[in-house]
């Protein structure tokens, strides 16, 4: 599920409520505007960058702070997250089966993708449900998070999205 949230809902006052333990950046997404380097692991949501800066990934970067990050989140307490915009008095909440989707991919693009075709114009946060702790086959196999389907096996999921007006 490629869920991405943008303006006017997403802004620098938004917070992400996701009970998890750790994150790891991808090995290949190495944007020069990323907060963390490729293949970096840390605690979710607050981690220290290699230069000692503390970053709270649960707070959406304001427009104008040009970041582009992508990481995988693990150690989910439950299959649920919420994004709240206090200024708008609105919260978007997603609920799902954590056993089927035990990871979340977090994509934070707040103007940091400077090249073609983005040119620094994109401003969104993506929180995507994921079955593995990477999107690279060799990494998934190595870290033991590979999901296997038997021939003709069917898996289905119920995903619930709620929009809450405060």
N, C-alpha and C positions, 0 to 999 in steps of 0.2 A: 504494500500500500504506500504509494508515494504522496503522502500528505505534506503539503507545503502551505504555509500561512504567510500572507503578505499584507501590504497596506490596503486599506486604512486600519485594519485590525492590529497588525504588528507595528510597534514603535518602541522607542527606548524605555518606555515605562512598563513593558510587558515582562512578566516573570513566568518561568517554566517550573511546574511542580512535578517532579519525576523522582520517585524514591528508588534509588539505585546505588551501587557501590563504586563502580569503576568505569573508566572509558579508555579507549585507545584510538589514536588517529590512524588513518589508513597508511599503508606503506608507500602508496603512489601519489596521493593527493598532497602535493607540497607547494601550496600557494605561497608566494612571497608575502602575502598579507595575513597568513594564518597566525593565530595566537600560539599554536604548538607545532613543532616540527613533525614531519612524517614519522610514523611508527613510535609515537610517544604515548606512554601509559601514565594514568594518574587517577586520583580519586574523583568521583562525581559528587557534586557539581563544582567544587572549588579545588583548583589545582595551581601549582606554581610552575611557571614557565621556566625554561632553562636559564633565563637571565634573572630569575628571582621575582618576577612580577606575579602577583596573585590574580587569578582570573576566576570569576564566578560565572560558569556557563549557564546557570539558571536565569541569568539576567540578559535580556536581549540587548544587543548593542544598539545605540542610537544611530539613526541615519547620519552619515557624515563621518562615522568611525569606520573606515573601510577594512572590514575583515572578510575572510573566506575560510571557513573551517569545515572539516568533515571528520566525524568520529563515530565509533561504535560504542554503545553503552551496554553494560552488563550488570548482573547482580540485582535485577529488578525485584523489588519487594512484592509488587503486584502488577497486573496488566492494566495499568492506568497512568495517564498523565493529564495535566491541565495546563493551559496557557491562559494567563489572566492579564487583561488590560484594565487596570483600575480607573484610568481616565475615562474610558468608554463604559465602565461598569459591566464588562462582559468577560465571560470565561468560556473557553472551548475545552471540553473534556472528552477524552477518548478512552474507551474501555475495550479490552480484548482478552483472549485466552493466553495467559502468559506461558503455558506449557507448549503451545503451538508457535508463539512468537516470543522467545525469551530475551530478545535483544531489540534495541532501538538504534537506528542510525540518526545521528544529529547533524544537520547541515545548517550552518549559519553563514548566510551571505548578505552582508550589509554594505554593499558597494565595493567589495574587495576583489572581485574578478574583473581585472582591468582590460584584458585582451578581448579579442573577437570571440563570440558575438555579444558579449555582455557590456564591455566598455564602462564598467563601474556603475551601471544603471540598476542592477538587480538588488532588491532589498526584501529578503524573505528568510524564514526559518522553516526547515523541514524536519519533521520527527516521524520517521518511517519505521513501521514494524518489520522485524527482520528475524529470520530463522537461524542465522549463523552469526558468528562473531568475526566476520570479515566478508568481503565480497570477492575475495581472491581464492580460487580453488585450493591451491597449495597451502595457504594459511588456514583455511577452514579444516582441511584434512589434518594438518599438524596440530591445531589447537583443540581438536576433538568435538567441534560443534556442528559437524556435518549432519544433515538430515537426510535420511534415506527413505524412499518410497518403494514399496514392493510393486511388482507388475500388477496393474489394474487397481492398485490401492487408491482410495479417495480420501482426502482430508478436507474438511470444511471448517470455516471459522465464522463466528458472529462477531462483528465489530460494531460498536455503538458510539456514535458521536452525539454529544449533547452541547447545546449552546445555552448558556445560563446568563440571564440578565440579573445583575446584582441590584 
